[in-house]
Amino acid sequence: MVSRALSGGFGTPWGPRKGSFPFLRGGHENYLAVLRTALEAMATPVAKETLIPWGGTDSLISALEAVKQLAPAGLVLRNSDGTVEVAAEARRWLETDDVAVLVEIFHRNLRFVGELLVEVDGGGLTTAEIAEVARLHYQLDWATLDQVNRRTYWLRATGVVELLFTGKVVLTERGREVLARLVVVGRDEFGLIDDEPDSGALDQLSPVVVALLEDAARRGLAGRVAAGMSYVPKGGQYNTVESLAAQVDAATPAIERGEFVEFCSREFTAKPSSSTSALDTVRNTGLLTQIGRDTFAATEAARAWRTSNTVLDLVGIVHANIRCVGELLPLLEENRTIGELAEMARVRFGGLVLKTPVLRNRLQLLREAGLVMQPSFSSYRATSKGRVFACTLPLEVENSANEEKASENTVGTVDSVVQDLIDAAADTAHSDNFERALTVAFQSIGLDAEHLGGAGRTDIVITVRRSPTELVRIIVDAKATKNQAIHEGAVDFSTLVEHRGQHQADHAALVAVGFDSGRVKSRAAATGIALITVDELVSVIERCRVEPLAPVELVNLFIPAMKEKLWSDADRRAEVMAAVIVAVEDESEYVAETGGSFSTRDIHRSLRRSVDPSPDMTEVQEALNLLASPLIQGIKADGRNGYLPGFPAESVAARLRFLSAAVNGATGPAQ
């Protein structure tokens, strides 16, 4: 059966539609006025830095921020010169003021709009019931009611639904008129829909790309780069394909390293370290090649893609150079989360470790190519086009990776990681063994570490995401020795400093069994190089086994002045939180006996006697805010700046474990 949503009209293929509705502050009764004011401010193209009214004269956001909210809904668009303006469909709404036009735009671009109207026709549904219908029948596994609420707020603003005193959302007569103009996906059709009409048809790959794939198969697909797509800059304006195209165009015919960093800063507002990561990505994916010391150019295959402008050419190029790209398609016969895919890749491809960012970038590329669809925020599934395309690619055979690759990429048990690290640190005959063991050791504590090695290259590059758009880059040099310490002659600090600059790294470190107390330590201090002994790293690995730190906290390991304080902030947070929970339980008993509530000051007063040094009010308030979260409910706000008892400590712990499992399911298992 073919869904009616594929046939045209005001129906749109489900796959390309976005999942997230625009968010506006304030009551829904003001949504249309706020939207009109914002769109009118972009009636003619404006620069992305232009301030746009967003709910009042004193509430302004940049046009770039407006794009993030409104572009997925099809209301604004980004021009090739970086300016922003109202989309043609949205202009029609501005001119006619017809809410039906706005609902049609939403339905064309966002999932579960017309379908929601169908579901609330008749007796209506509560928001919780709507969320359950979306989960059961439309594969929209939203973790909260936020997306349902956004949809009902907007639809109430347009008058196509209303909220009854019973809490149910129902379709209005105006809503029925609008619904008659939409082509929707029915419950019975949903399991059979795909992402686009004629989804099995494939564009012809360019001969250059076909030859590239054949060569990759001859050389052995397990030899492709494992990580390779850790960062693709988007700057809030570009998708993955557009970003890669812009970078290739910038490097045609050639570009200097400094010019590339400048380009990424200007086009994507990327920091220098992020720009270096972007350069690594386009090189690893086979889109750029190095033609001089600091000069890069688009490859022949990349130029062929830009000439054909066929996104499947891009996927073919990336697949020929990066492991587990086309191989994801057969794994997506049914809905899979990133965590599930990471584990399947590890088991099937010789212990291949794929961190969440590199796996998400692969999936994003496949989704934009129409090969994968995203039924919910956390799950992916191959389209029929993707299944057909996978049959045209040379695919890595399961478990074909050789032992060397498996040992390099597999994160083993803590004991095996530690033993391998200690043994390799003294193996001077095979120094690359220490580099590999060190890479696995860093991966075992959750760091995104990539082994490079070789003449003229740093041994290991670590990339940490400080935020979704900000990266911290660290280079690490490994020095194996049979002695108790390495001496000055074994270390070329000028080369380490050069590598740090070459990789636009924020920090650099040297790892060895020990270090001479004289010149080595003084030269390291003078150049800002962190010295990490194997024993120190082993201690970190073993403690992370029971008290893991976040990758952004582990950055302190590579900062000489902060290394000794690696656990101090985490220990302090844990100490205060534990003391707050005990104090809350004591206060809860008192409240149960006497009535009333307890305040932040009451908890702070109690902790002054039990925690040394005594916490300040901010520390106590932060702990109470976490406990008072609706997701935790360890305490409840009484509406008068006080708190009432909530769930006991064991229930709080259980809820935190559940949320931890949910986050791991969305982002992949901790390594």
Secondary structure, DSSP 8 states (H G I E B T S, - for coil): ---GGGSSTT---TTTSBS-----SS-GGGHHHHHHHHHHHTSS-B-TT-EEE-SSTT-EEEHHHHHHHHGGGTSEEE-TTS-EEE-HHHHHHHHH--HHHHHHHHHHHBSSSHHHHHHHSSS-B-HHHHHHHHHHHH----SSSHHHHHHHHHHHHHTSEEE-TTS-EEE-HHHHHHHTT-----HHHHTT--SSTTTT------HHHHHHHHHHHHH-GGGSBSS--S----TTT--HHHHHHHHHHHTSS-EEHHHHHHHHHHHH---HHHHHHHHHHHHHTTSEEEEETTEEEE-HHHHHHHHHT-HHHHHHHHHHHBSSSTTHHHHTSS-EEHHHHHHHHHHHTTT----HHHHHHHHHHHHHTTSEEEEETTEEEE-HHHHHHHTTS----TT-S-HHHHHHH----HHHHHHHHHHHHT-GGGHHHHHHHHHHHHHHTT-EEEE--STTS-SEEEEEEEETTEEEEEEEEE---SSSSB-GGG--HHHHHHHHHHTT-SEEEEEES-B-TTHHHHHHHHHTEEEEEHHHHHHHHHHHHHS---HHHHGGGGSTTTGGGTTHHHHHHHHHHHHHHHHHHHHHHHHHHH-S-B-HHHHHHHHHHHSSS---HHHHHHHHHHHHSTTT-SEEE-SSS-EEE-S-HHHHHHHHHHHHHHHHHHH----
